[in-house]
């Protein structure tokens, strides 16, 4: 714990992150015990500012939490009316029939939503129940008790200079203590990462796997708009270079979500995920939809893809990991928000039971048991082999084997058992000499855009006088190791242009971190071959401000 003297506030439960998991937990706590003292701390400038999602919501979590959500005005206004699956080639496409798809792939009963707006609405419900929600409050460190348990967090530290010293307007922040702390930071949260490392929660589990999801909102020609239409594609332009695919969702007001996911276990360090996304939009099927329209927003975020076998232990003394802090995304469905909500409900129920028994600071084992054996675990077990099959055998073979495995799991068994993932995504990166560079077409400014232009449409902002929230364990590694061995992959895997290698005549090559561009996707923390880049939380309110994402 820091030597800085701070005031402390006491709560029953402290929740870090106002996403679907954290807000569900807060609501359920107050539903079960109106006297439970609950606080939610959100690093975004407002609830929803940092929410980026695939945006097709299975309402099962919301049904369990607020059964009358329709009457209460939840912003679920666009039911899915059609599902389309395509395999793309460079100039054409092949429709994959819906009939052979396992039942879990059916989007009937789901909704195309802005998860940012759903979370804003959920925050209103929480506050009506008496939950305290503080946006713009980054949690910079954990607070530990005398027995090594997590007993709270430090929030609201502002005013440090770029070198880390205390500026004239320095504010030390406060310690917020709880009988239990819930970490619902999303993928690769900085505090969650510390807890996983400190308590060795990944021991006995497969390494977590990740994808990079990039997304734009487009306003298109009304004649081309099909409200409620859902389309997923695989194949071109990634081909054999990487796993991944796209989604195109038609929501309200002639808008569409256009998204692209690249699995981060790709081997060729020359791969440029952002440019693969931009190239995808020039496919004839996609270009014909977008031509004449305009892009109005952009964002990027890592996605946890390891599934059931990669979920670490979820509890340690005084703390529980919720939602994507654990990794609960159903990869073939491209959905995790419903599981995040269910995890928040389960954590709240376990905490209320423990507090009623006058416990605190111990492990909420009942929460983990419910996640692994209840609806979340049951759903993730059925698809647990899809990702490792794809990684090992490639797209075409995995479609057949993965589809077969999902069908048999629906019947309660799998001929594959539970497959492992093997290497981490960082370890999967091979040296540049083993691969050919990839030439990408220049963005045309109409369908495709350069990174810095698109970052402006994420409305991201960081106070430049603060310490950089992206740090290096060893400042020499990027130029002396990553550049000669891997051709400087950070200059490509970052979807916001944060990292660059600057070469000037007569001077040594410099590695520059433009942290002001960061959209908080966490890809650098995941994919860097040397695991030399560390993502930490910037001061509260900084980062993207996603409109309706």
C-alpha positions in Angstrom: 0.0 0.0 0.0 1.2 3.5 -0.8 2.8 5.7 1.9 0.6 8.6 0.8 -1.9 9.4 3.5 -5.5 9.1 2.2 -8.9 9.3 3.7 -10.9 6.1 3.6 -14.6 5.3 3.0 -16.2 2.0 4.1 -18.6 0.1 2.0 -20.0 -3.4 2.0 -19.0 -4.0 -1.6 -16.7 -2.0 -3.8 -17.2 -2.5 -7.6 -14.6 -1.5 -10.1 -16.1 -0.9 -13.6 -19.6 0.2 -14.7 -20.0 -2.4 -17.4 -22.7 -5.0 -17.7 -21.1 -7.2 -15.0 -20.4 -4.5 -12.5 -23.8 -2.9 -12.8 -25.6 -6.2 -12.7 -23.8 -7.0 -9.4 -24.7 -3.6 -8.0 -28.4 -3.9 -8.9 -28.6 -7.5 -7.5 -26.9 -6.5 -4.3 -29.5 -3.8 -3.6 -32.4 -6.0 -4.7 -31.4 -8.6 -2.2 -30.6 -6.1 0.6 -31.7 -2.5 0.3 -29.3 -1.7 3.2 -26.2 -3.0 1.5 -23.8 -0.2 1.0 -22.5 -0.4 -2.6 -20.3 1.8 -4.7 -19.4 1.5 -8.4 -16.2 3.2 -9.7 -15.9 3.9 -13.4 -12.8 5.2 -15.1 -14.7 6.6 -18.2 -15.9 10.2 -18.2 -19.5 8.8 -18.0 -21.0 5.3 -17.7 -20.9 3.8 -21.2 -18.0 6.0 -22.4 -15.6 3.0 -22.6 -18.1 0.4 -23.7 -17.4 -1.3 -27.1 -19.3 -4.4 -27.9 -20.3 -6.8 -30.6 -23.8 -5.4 -29.9 -26.1 -8.4 -30.3 -27.5 -9.0 -26.9 -29.0 -12.2 -25.6 -31.4 -10.9 -23.0 -31.2 -13.9 -20.7 -29.0 -11.9 -18.2 -31.4 -9.0 -18.3 -34.4 -11.3 -17.9 -32.8 -12.7 -14.7 -31.9 -9.3 -13.3 -34.8 -7.0 -14.3 -37.7 -9.2 -15.7 -39.8 -6.1 -16.5 -37.0 -4.4 -18.4 -39.3 -3.7 -21.4 -41.8 -1.8 -19.2 -38.9 0.1 -17.6 -37.7 1.4 -21.0 -34.5 -0.6 -21.5 -33.0 0.4 -24.9 -33.5 -2.9 -26.6 -35.4 -1.6 -29.6 -34.2 -3.7 -32.5 -35.0 -7.5 -32.4 -32.9 -9.6 -34.8 -35.1 -10.5 -37.8 -32.5 -12.4 -40.0 -29.2 -14.2 -39.7 -26.7 -14.4 -42.5 -23.4 -16.3 -42.6 -21.0 -15.9 -45.5 -17.6 -17.2 -46.6 -15.8 -14.5 -48.5 -13.4 -14.8 -51.4 -11.6 -11.7 -52.7 -14.3 -11.0 -55.3 -17.2 -13.1 -54.3 -19.0 -14.8 -51.4 -20.8 -18.0 -50.5 -23.8 -18.1 -48.3 -23.6 -20.7 -45.5 -27.1 -22.2 -44.9 -28.6 -21.6 -41.5 -30.1 -25.1 -41.2 -26.8 -27.0 -40.3 -25.9 -24.5 -37.6 -26.2 -25.7 -34.0 -29.2 -24.2 -32.2 -27.0 -22.0 -30.1 -26.0 -20.0 -33.2 -29.5 -18.8 -33.8 -30.1 -15.2 -32.9 -33.8 -15.4 -32.7 -34.9 -13.5 -29.6 -31.8 -11.4 -29.4 -31.5 -7.7 -29.9 -29.1 -5.4 -31.8 -28.2 -2.8 -29.2 -25.8 -0.1 -28.1 -24.2 -1.6 -25.0 -23.1 1.8 -24.0 -26.7 2.9 -23.9 -27.8 -0.3 -22.2 -25.2 0.4 -19.5 -26.3 4.0 -19.1 -29.9 2.7 -18.5 -28.6 0.0 -16.1 -26.8 2.7 -14.1 -30.1 4.6 -13.8 -31.7 1.5 -12.4 -28.9 1.0 -10.0 -29.0 4.6 -8.7 -32.7 4.4 -8.2 -32.0 1.5 -5.8 -29.4 3.6 -3.9 -26.1 2.5 -5.5 -23.5 5.2 -5.5 -21.8 5.5 -9.0 -18.8 7.7 -9.5 -17.6 8.1 -13.2 -14.3 9.6 -14.0 -12.7 7.7 -11.1 -9.8 5.5 -12.1 -8.7 2.9 -9.6 -4.9 3.1 -9.6 -4.0 0.5 -7.0 -5.3 -2.2 -4.7 -5.4 -1.9 -0.9 -4.5 -5.0 1.1 -5.4 -6.0 4.6 -3.3 -7.4 7.4 -3.8 -11.0 6.3 -3.0 -10.3 2.6 -6.6 -10.0 1.5 -7.8 -7.4 -0.9 -9.8 -4.9 1.2 -10.2 -2.0 -1.2 -8.9 0.2 -4.0 -7.4 3.7 -4.4 -9.5 5.9 -6.6 -9.5 9.4 -7.8 -5.7 10.2 -7.8 -5.1 13.2 -10.0 -2.5 15.8 -10.8 0.7 13.9 -11.2 3.4 15.4 -13.5 4.6 13.5 -16.6 7.6 12.2 -14.6 5.3 10.8 -11.9 6.0 13.5 -9.3 3.2 15.3 -7.6 2.1 18.5 -9.4 0.8 21.7 -7.9 -2.8 20.5 -8.1 -2.1 16.9 -6.9 -5.0 15.1 -5.3 -4.1 11.8 -3.6 -7.5 10.2 -4.1 -9.3 8.1 -1.5 -9.2 4.5 -0.3 -12.5 2.8 -0.7 -12.7 -0.3 1.5 -15.3 -3.1 1.3 -16.0 -6.5 2.8 -15.6 -7.6 -0.8 -14.1 -6.0 -3.9 -15.5 -6.9 -7.3 -13.3 -6.3 -10.3 -15.3 -5.9 -13.5 -12.8 -4.0 -15.5 -13.3 -5.9 -18.8 -10.6 -7.6 -20.8 -7.1 -7.5 -19.4 -7.9 -5.1 -16.6 -4.9 -3.7 -14.8 -6.1 -4.6 -11.3 -7.4 -7.9 -12.4 -4.1 -8.7 -13.9 -2.4 -7.9 -10.6 -4.8 -10.1 -8.6 -4.3 -13.0 -11.1 -0.5 -12.8 -10.8 -0.4 -12.3 -7.0 -2.6 -15.2 -6.1 -1.5 -17.4 -9.1 -5.1 -17.7 -10.2 -4.2 -19.1 -13.7 -2.4 -22.1 -12.3 -3.9 -25.3 -13.7 -5.8 -23.4 -16.5 -5.0 -22.9 -20.1 -3.5 -19.5 -21.1 -6.1 -16.9 -22.0 -6.5 -16.2 -25.7 -7.6 -12.9 -27.2 -8.8 -11.3 -30.4 -8.7 -7.6 -31.4 -12.1 -6.3 -32.3 -12.4 -3.1 -34.3 -15.7 -1.4 -35.1 -17.2 1.5 -37.0 -20.7 3.0 -37.0 -21.9 3.9 -40.4 -24.9 5.9 -41.6 -26.0 4.3 -44.9 -28.5 4.9 -47.7 -32.0 4.2 -46.3 -32.7 2.1 -49.4 -29.9 -0.3 -48.3 -30.8 -0.4 -44.6 -32.5 -3.6 -43.2 -33.3 -3.0 -39.5 -32.6 -6.1 -37.5 -30.4 -7.8 -40.0 -27.3 -9.6 -38.7 -24.5 -10.7 -41.0 -21.2 -12.6 -40.1 -18.4 -13.4 -42.5 -15.2 -15.4 -42.5 -12.4 -15.9 -44.9 -11.1 -13.0 -47.0 -9.1 -10.9 -46.4 -7.4 -12.8 -43.6 -7.2 -16.2 -45.4 -4.5 -18.3 -43.8 -2.7 -15.4 -42.2 -4.9 -15.2 -39.1 -8.2 -16.4 -37.7 -11.1 -14.0 -37.4 -14.1 -12.6 -39.2 -16.6 -9.7 -39.4 -20.0 -8.6 -38.3 -22.5 -6.2 -39.8 -25.5 -5.3 -37.7 -28.3 -3.1 -38.9 -29.6 -1.0 -36.0 -32.0 2.0 -35.9 -31.9 5.3 -37.8 -30.2 3.9 -41.0 -27.1 3.0 -39.0 -25.0 -0.2 -39.2 -22.3 -1.5 -36.9 -19.4 -2.7 -39.1 -16.9 -4.8 -37.1 -13.9 -6.9 -37.7 -12.1 -9.3 -35.3 -8.5 -10.6 -35.7 -7.4 -13.5 -33.5 -4.2 -12.4 -31.8 -2.5 -15.7 -32.0 -1.3 -14.9 -35.6 2.2 -15.9 -36.4 3.3 -13.4 -39.0 4.5 -10.2 -37.3 4.0 -8.3 -40.6 0.2 -8.7 -40.2 -1.5 -5.3 -39.8 -4.9 -6.0 -38.2 -6.3 -2.5 -38.6 -5.4 -2.5 -42.4 -7.1 -6.0 -42.7 -10.3 -4.3 -41.4 -10.0 -1.4 -43.8 -9.3 -3.8 -46.7 -12.4 -5.9 -45.7 -14.7 -2.9 -46.4 -13.6 -2.9 -50.1 -15.1 -6.4 -50.6 -17.8 -6.0 -53.2 -20.6 -7.2 -50.9 -19.5 -4.7 -48.1 -18.6 -1.8 -50.4 -22.0 -1.9 -52.1 -23.6 -1.5 -48.7 -21.4 1.3 -47.5 -21.0 3.4 -50.7 -22.8 6.7 -50.3 -22.8 6.4 -46.5 -20.5 8.0 -43.9 -18.6 6.6 -41.0 -19.6 8.4 -37.7 -17.6 6.5 -35.0 -14.7 4.2 -34.5 -13.3 2.1 -31.6 -11.3 -1.0 -30.8 -11.1 -3.4 -27.9 -9.5 -6.7 -27.1 -11.8 -9.7 -26.7 -11.2 -12.7 -24.4 -11.5 -15.9 -26.6 -10.0 -18.7 -24.5 -13.3 -19.8 -23.2 -14.1 -22.4 -20.5 -10.6 -23.9 -20.2 -8.9 -20.5 -19.9 -11.0 -19.0 -17.1 -8.7 -18.6 -14.2 -9.8 -19.1 -10.6 -12.2 -16.3 -10.1 -11.8 -15.6 -6.4 -9.1 -14.7 -3.9 -9.3 -13.4 -0.4 -11.6 -10.4 -0.4 -11.9 -10.1 -4.2 -13.9 -11.6 -7.1 -13.3 -11.3 -10.8 -16.4 -10.7 -12.9 -17.3 -10.9 -16.6 -14.5 -10.3 -19.1 -12.0 -9.9 -16.2 -12.3 -13.8 -16.2 -13.1 -14.3 -19.9 -16.7 -15.4 -20.5 -17.1 -14.7 -24.2 -18.8 -17.4 -26.2 -16.5 -17.2 -29.3 -18.7 -18.7 -32.0 -21.7 -16.7 -30.9 -19.5 -13.5 -30.5 -21.4 -12.8 -27.3 -20.3 -12.2 -23.7 -22.5 -9.5 -22.3 -25.2 -11.9 -21.2 -22.6 -14.0 -19.3 -21.2 -10.8 -17.8 -24.6 -10.0 -16.4 -25.1 -13.5 -15.1 -21.7 -13.4 -13.4 -22.6 -10.1 -11.7 -25.8 -11.6 -10.4 -23.9 -14.7 -9.1 -21.2 -12.6 -7.4 -23.9 -10.5 -5.7 -25.8 -13.4 -4.4 -22.7 -15.0 -3.0 -21.6 -11.8 -1.3 -25.0 -11.1 0.3 -25.0 -14.6 1.7 -21.5 -14.1 3.1 -22.2 -10.7 4.6 -25.4 -12.0 6.2 -23.2 -14.7 7.9 -20.9 -11.8 9.1 -18.1 -12.8 6.8 -15.7 -10.6 4.9 -12.3 -10.6 3.2 -12.5 -14.4 2.5 -13.0 -16.2 -0.8 -16.5 -16.2 -2.3 -16.3 -19.8 -3.4 -20.1 -20.0 -4.0 -19.7 -17.5 -6.8 -17.1 -19.6 -8.6 -19.1 -22.7 -8.2 -22.2 -21.1 -9.7 -20.2 -19.7 -12.7 -18.6 -23.0 -13.6 -21.6 -25.3 -13.0 -24.5 -22.9 -13.8 -25.7 -21.3 -17.1 -22.4 -19.6 -17.8 -20.3 -22.7 -17.5 -22.9 -24.9 -19.3 -22.9 -22.5 -22.3 -19.1 -22.2 -22.5 -18.5 -25.9 -22.2 -20.5 -26.6 -25.3 -18.2 -24.4 -27.4 -14.9 -24.9 -25.6 -13.2 -26.6 -28.6 -14.1 -24.2 -31.3 -11.2 -21.8 -30.7 -8.5 -24.5 -30.3 -9.7 -26.4 -33.4 -9.6 -23.2 -35.4 -6.1 -22.4 -34.2 -4.8 -25.9 -34.9 -6.5 -26.8 -38.2 -7.5 -23.5 -39.8 -10.8 -22.1 -40.8 -12.2 -24.7 -43.2 -11.5 -27.8 -41.2 -12.6 -26.1 -38.0 -15.9 -25.2 -39.5 -16.7 -28.9 -39.9 -15.1 -30.2 -36.7 -16.2 -27.3 -34.6 -19.7 -27.5 -35.9 -19.8 -31.2 -35.2 -18.4 -30.7 -31.7 -21.0 -28.1 -30.9 -23.8 -30.4 -32.1 -22.5 -33.3 -30.0 -22.0 -31.0 -27.0 -25.7 -30.1 -27.3 -26.4 -33.8 -26.8 -24.0 -33.8 -23.8 -20.7 -35.3 -25.0 -17.6 -34.4 -27.1 -15.3 -36.8 -29.0 -12.5 -34.3 -28.5 -12.8 -34.0 -24.7 -11.4 -30.6 -23.8 -8.6 -29.3 -26.1 -5.8 -27.0 -24.9 -4.6 -23.8 -26.4 -0.9 -24.2 -26.0 1.0 -21.0 -26.5 0.0 -17.5 -25.3 -0.7 -15.0 -28.1 2.6 -13.3 -27.4 4.5 -16.6 -27.7 2.7 -17.4 -31.0 4.4 -14.5 -32.7 7.2 -15.8 -34.9 10.3 -14.0 -36.1 9.9 -11.8 -39.2 12.5 -13.7 -41.2 10.1 -16.6 -41.4 7.4 -14.6 -43.1 6.9 -12.4 -46.1 5.9 -8.7 -45.6 2.2 -8.0 -46.5 1.4 -5.1 -48.9 -1.7 -3.2 -48.0 -3.6 -0.8 -50.3 -3.6 2.8 -49.2 -6.9 3.9 -47.6 -9.1 5.8 -50.1 -10.7 8.2 -47.5 -14.2 7.0 -48.5 -14.5 3.4 -47.4 -11.2 3.0 -45.7 -9.2 5.4 -43.5 -5.8 5.8 -41.9 -5.6 5.1 -38.2 -5.1 8.6 -36.9 -8.1 9.9 -38.9 -10.2 7.1 -37.4 -8.9 7.6 -33.9 -10.4 11.1 -34.1 -13.8 9.4 -34.4 -13.3 7.5 -31.1 -13.3 10.9 -29.4 -10.4 9.8 -27.2 -8.5 12.3 -25.1 -5.7 12.1 -22.6 -4.3 14.9 -20.5 -0.7 15.2 -21.9 0.9 16.4 -18.7 0.1 13.2 -16.8 2.4 10.2 -16.7 2.1 7.9 -19.7 -0.2 5.0 -18.9 1.8 2.8 -21.3 5.1 1.9 -19.9 8.1 -0.4 -20.8 9.7 -2.9 -18.5 12.9 -2.4 -20.4 13.3 0.7 -22.7 15.9 -1.0 -24.9 13.8 -4.0 -25.9 11.7 -2.3 -28.7 14.7 -1.1 -30.8 17.3 -3.7 -29.8 15.1 -6.8 -29.9 11.5 -6.4 -31.3 12.6 -4.3 -34.3 15.4 -6.7 -35.7 13.6 -9.9 -34.7 9.9 -9.1 -35.3 10.1 -6.0 -37.6 8.6 -3.8 -34.8 5.1 -5.4 -34.6 3.8 -2.8 -32.2 3.7 -0.3 -35.0 1.1 -2.5 -36.7 -0.8 -4.4 -34.0 -2.0 -1.2 -32.3 -5.2 0.0 -33.9 -4.7 3.6 -32.8 -1.1 4.3 -34.0 0.3 4.7 -30.5 3.7 3.1 -31.3 6.2 4.2 -33.9 9.8 3.6 -34.7 11.3 7.0 -35.7 14.4 7.0 -38.0 16.2 10.2 -38.5 19.4 10.7 -40.5 22.5 10.6 -38.4 20.5 9.4 -35.3 19.7 6.1 -33.7 16.2 4.7 -34.2 13.8 5.9 -31.5 10.8 4.1 -30.1 8.0 6.6 -29.5 4.8 6.1 -27.5 2.0 8.4 -28.4 -0.2 7.5 -25.5 -2.6 10.3 -26.2 -4.0 8.2 -29.1 -4.7 5.1 -27.0 -8.3 3.8 -27.2 -7.7 1.4 -24.3 -7.9 -1.8 -26.4 -5.1 -3.5 -24.4 -3.7 -5.3 -27.5 -0.1 -4.1 -26.7 -0.3 -5.6 -23.2 -1.3 -8.9 -24.8 0.6 -9.3 -28.1 4.0 -7.8 -27.5 6.4 -10.7 -28.1 8.6 -9.8 -25.1 5.7 -8.9 -22.9 7.6 -5.7 -22.3 4.6 -3.2 -22.6 2.5 -2.7 -19.6 -1.0 -1.0 -19.8 -1.9 0.8 -16.6 -5.0 3.0 -15.8 -4.7 6.6 -16.8 -6.3 9.3 -14.6 -10.1 9.2 -14.5 -12.2 10.4 -17.4 -9.4 10.0 -20.0 -9.6 7.7 -23.0 -12.3 7.2 -25.6 -15.8 8.6 -25.3 -17.8 6.2 -27.5 -21.2 7.5 -28.8 -23.8 4.7 -29.0 -21.1 2.0 -29.4 
